[in-house]
Amino acid sequence: MQNNINTYHIQQFIEQIKIADMTQQREIRIDIKSARTLALNLGEVLAKLHQDYEQLLKNLTPNNDIVEVRMDGGGFK
């Protein structure tokens, strides 16, 4: 199941950091509404990554097939 996550607020924050860096600002400020939406957006991304990781691990779990190996020595003389 594919669910898309809106990463607009993360991209907006990254752009704000880039601009602050280019203009050599010492700090940035964001209002509480932007901080809340950024935190929620980051939470969604982390939850999706966790969900995808769990699904990947579930798919990689080896089968419980029994492999039998027999060695007869090869007829050494």
C-alpha positions in Angstrom: 0.0 0.0 0.0 1.5 3.3 -1.1 0.7 6.3 1.0 2.2 9.6 -0.1 3.5 12.0 2.6 3.4 15.7 2.0 6.9 16.9 2.7 6.3 20.6 1.8 7.0 21.8 5.4 10.3 20.0 5.5 11.3 21.4 2.1 10.3 24.8 3.3 12.4 24.5 6.4 15.4 23.3 4.4 15.0 26.3 2.1 14.9 28.6 5.0 18.2 27.1 6.4 19.8 27.5 2.9 18.9 31.1 2.7 20.0 31.8 6.2 23.3 30.1 5.5 23.9 32.0 2.2 23.2 35.3 3.9 25.3 34.4 6.9 22.6 34.7 9.4 23.4 33.6 12.9 20.0 32.2 13.7 16.6 31.5 12.2 13.2 31.9 13.9 10.0 30.0 13.1 6.5 30.6 14.6 4.9 27.9 16.7 2.4 26.9 13.9 5.3 26.3 11.5 7.2 24.4 14.2 4.2 22.2 14.9 3.5 21.4 11.3 7.3 20.6 10.7 7.3 18.3 13.8 4.2 16.5 12.6 5.6 16.2 9.1 8.9 14.8 10.4 6.9 12.4 12.6 4.9 11.2 9.5 8.2 10.6 7.6 9.8 8.7 10.5 6.6 6.6 10.9 6.6 5.7 7.2 10.3 4.8 7.3 9.7 2.6 10.3 6.7 0.9 8.6 8.8 0.4 5.4 11.7 -1.0 7.4 9.4 -3.4 9.3 7.9 -4.6 6.0 11.4 -5.1 4.5 12.5 -7.2 7.5 9.3 -9.2 7.3 10.0 -9.9 3.6 13.6 -10.8 4.3 12.9 -13.3 7.0 14.3 -16.6 5.8 12.0 -19.6 5.2 12.2 -22.4 7.7 13.3 -24.8 5.0 15.6 -27.5 6.3 18.7 -28.0 4.3 20.4 -31.3 4.7 24.1 -31.7 3.9 25.8 -35.1 3.7 29.6 -35.6 3.4 31.0 -39.0 2.5 34.7 -38.2 2.6 35.1 -38.4 -1.2 36.9 -41.8 -1.2 40.4 -40.8 0.2 43.1 -43.5 -0.3 
